Amino acid sequence: MFEGYIILCTKIKTSNNFKLIYKLYGLWKKWISLVHSAKLF
């Protein structure tokens, strides 16, 4: 299971999809930080 995950990660990194996933991850982190800041108010 873990070996398959590593192979999947290497396939994603070599493809252009890695940039798209990285952008989505960045947007997700921004959204989480916005939610946390909204809870503080």
N, C-alpha and C positions, 0 to 999 in steps of 0.2 A: 504493500500500500504506500509506504513512505518513498520507496524507490520510484514508483509511478508518479508521485507528486514532484519529485526532483526532475524527472524526465519532462513532465508537463511544463515545469517552470523554465527549463532550458529551451523548450520549443517556443514558449511565449517570448522569452528574451530575444531569441534570434529573429523572430518575426516582427513586423511593424505593429502588431497588436499590443506589444508591450508598452508602446507610447500611449496608446488609447487607454489601457488599463491603468497606467501610471496617472494619467489625467483624471480618470474616474476616481481613483484612490485619493487624489488631492482634493477633489470636490467633496468626496465623502468626509474627509477629515475636516474640511471647512464647515460642512453642514453640522457635524457633531459638535464642533466648537461653538457654533451659533446657538445650537440647542442648549448647551451647557451654560452659555452666557445669558440666555433668556431665562433659564431657571433661577439664576442668581438674583434677578430683579424681583 
